[in-house]
Amino acid sequence: MARPQMLKLAEVLTEIDMSRAAFYRLRARGNAPRLFKLPNGQLRVRRADLDDWLAGCEASAA
């Protein structure tokens, strides 16, 4: 079984074209994809979680 692809927060922000501050505002409201904090303090987002979150955003906009 392959490990899920984990994206750095900077990669996620680039892909969704959003500032870090705007992302953290979404996160504070509970409207952001799930973040994982690694032991070294870096943040990651699973590719599947980001794709599901984006699909949910598209569905709610329609």
C-alpha positions as a LaTeX table, in Angstrom:
\begin{tabular}{lrrr}
\hline
Residue & $x$ (\AA) & $y$ (\AA) & $z$ (\AA) \\
\hline
Met1 & 0.00 & 0.00 & 0.00 \\
Ala2 & 1.44 & 3.33 & $-1.06$ \\
Arg3 & 1.68 & 6.19 & 1.41 \\
Pro4 & $-0.64$ & 9.10 & 0.68 \\
Gln5 & 0.92 & 12.11 & $-0.99$ \\
Met6 & 1.52 & 14.86 & 1.55 \\
Leu7 & 1.81 & 18.47 & 0.35 \\
Lys8 & 3.66 & 21.26 & 2.10 \\
Leu9 & 1.49 & 24.17 & 3.14 \\
Ala10 & 3.36 & 26.43 & 0.71 \\
Glu11 & 2.48 & 24.04 & $-2.15$ \\
Val12 & $-1.18$ & 24.07 & $-1.14$ \\
Leu13 & $-1.25$ & 27.87 & $-0.95$ \\
Thr14 & 0.30 & 28.13 & $-4.41$ \\
Glu15 & $-2.14$ & 25.63 & $-5.88$ \\
Ile16 & $-5.23$ & 27.36 & $-4.50$ \\
Asp17 & $-3.75$ & 30.85 & $-4.99$ \\
Met18 & $-4.41$ & 31.97 & $-1.43$ \\
Ser19 & $-2.39$ & 33.88 & 1.12 \\
Arg20 & $-1.29$ & 32.19 & 4.34 \\
Ala21 & $-3.39$ & 34.64 & 6.37 \\
Ala22 & $-6.55$ & 33.90 & 4.36 \\
Phe23 & $-5.93$ & 30.16 & 4.71 \\
Tyr24 & $-5.59$ & 30.46 & 8.48 \\
Arg25 & $-8.83$ & 32.48 & 8.63 \\
Leu26 & $-10.59$ & 29.64 & 6.81 \\
Arg27 & $-8.97$ & 27.15 & 9.16 \\
Ala28 & $-10.12$ & 29.11 & 12.22 \\
Arg29 & $-13.71$ & 28.90 & 10.90 \\
Gly30 & $-13.33$ & 25.15 & 10.28 \\
Asn31 & $-13.52$ & 25.56 & 6.50 \\
Ala32 & $-10.04$ & 24.42 & 5.44 \\
Pro33 & $-8.63$ & 21.00 & 4.54 \\
Arg34 & $-7.18$ & 19.01 & 7.42 \\
Leu35 & $-3.60$ & 19.86 & 8.37 \\
Phe36 & $-1.07$ & 17.49 & 9.90 \\
Lys37 & 1.80 & 18.77 & 12.01 \\
Leu38 & 4.99 & 16.76 & 11.68 \\
Pro39 & 7.36 & 16.22 & 14.62 \\
Asn40 & 9.67 & 18.88 & 13.15 \\
Gly41 & 6.81 & 21.42 & 13.24 \\
Gln42 & 6.15 & 21.52 & 9.50 \\
Leu43 & 2.56 & 21.34 & 8.26 \\
Arg44 & 1.28 & 18.97 & 5.60 \\
Val45 & $-2.02$ & 18.38 & 3.79 \\
Arg46 & $-2.95$ & 15.06 & 2.21 \\
Arg47 & $-3.57$ & 15.36 & $-1.54$ \\
Ala48 & $-6.87$ & 13.47 & $-1.14$ \\
Asp49 & $-8.04$ & 15.87 & 1.60 \\
Leu50 & $-7.22$ & 18.89 & $-0.57$ \\
Asp51 & $-9.00$ & 17.39 & $-3.59$ \\
Asp52 & $-12.09$ & 16.59 & $-1.47$ \\
Trp53 & $-12.08$ & 20.10 & 0.00 \\
Leu54 & $-11.84$ & 21.68 & $-3.47$ \\
Ala55 & $-14.69$ & 19.50 & $-4.73$ \\
Gly56 & $-16.79$ & 20.62 & $-1.76$ \\
Cys57 & $-16.02$ & 24.26 & $-2.54$ \\
Glu58 & $-17.12$ & 23.77 & $-6.15$ \\
Ala59 & $-20.34$ & 22.02 & $-5.06$ \\
Ser60 & $-21.26$ & 24.76 & $-2.60$ \\
Ala61 & $-20.63$ & 27.48 & $-5.21$ \\
Ala62 & $-22.99$ & 25.87 & $-7.72$ \\
\hline
\end{tabular}
